[in-house]
């Protein structure tokens, strides 16, 4: 089958990197992917390295453009589908779904949408045109699947759970975390109020007052125009902890920073999955997240490979950070091993590709996927 994968951003964040893992593992004798994405997207070099054909013709932020520009973009996408003789459309983000659904309806092509954000149930309810072309909504965690099933106006049989792929690089035998007298805590996430970096700053103040020196390193760009980064810097200066903070912006090699950390801290309010939890284990460090954060909590709780703090309050997060920094080398190794075992059982790229391929085949045949729930075994 010839599959058009519609990716509206291509920024090499978690959703795009998950798609790259899929494209690397996809059996090309069963499916030929052609990616439709924006011109100049950061991940184009990665597509070329994998030998994946692409058409860089989509324009970002079309929702801010005129109706004429949006109609023009739809016609351009439809022309691409016809020229490439596409059999199925896979929208890698719900933001691309409105164009995919209308084009799919016009050309009578089935559409599969990958839901990746905690607010995607709202996005699904906003679709008004072409929804008859929708064959499946792929969710990345049980938390997200349940949320969409409860809140979104889509048939439950169209909602399937396929966990994100991840290929580990860590040599378990060679890895040995070096304890430090001044722990490093790394927060890899875009700078945004929903990611709650402000909570981490408040927790850092408590940690410094109670337990001594530490460094907090933020990896991620600010969400465009939010002004949140300036607010964080002002908060840190007012608390007198600015010299303990590092704001590095977008970093390509997150693994290198995590491998130096006592813990990866994800204070996000809600998250569909949280790929950085996988990256923490792969770098040999401990992930920390709020117990009610959705996907990250589900993964850490299911694997017993990290620390969940009970309340979204600075005191609780500071306590979790101190707990992580105080772990013995043996306990750290045991928790990391459990996390890596969970990854092997649930996120192997080849198994992920097989499940996505099954969803595509069901969409073409008109039948409902029977994937249901992915394996969530717990490692000893």
Buried (B, 14 or more C-beta within 10 A) or exposed (E): BEBBBBBBBBBBBBBBBBBBBBBBBBEEEEBBBBBBBBEEBBBBEBBEEEEBEBBBBBBBEBEEEEEEEBEBBBEBBBEBBEEBEBBBBBBBBBBBBBBBBBBBBBEEBBBBBBBBBBEBBEBBEEBEEBBEBBBBBBBBBBBBBBBBBEEBEBEEEBBBBBBBBBBBEBEEEEBEBEEBEEBBBBBBBBBBBBBBBBBBBBBBBBBBEEBEEBBBBBBBBBBEEEEBBEBBBEBBEEBEBBEBBEBEEBBEEBBEBBBBBBBBBBBBBBBBBBBBBBBBBBBBBBBBBBBBBBBBBBBBBBBBBBBBBEEBBBEBBBBBBBBBBEBEEEEBBBBBBBBBBBBBBBBBBBBBBBBBBBBBBBBBEEEBBEBEEBEBEEBE
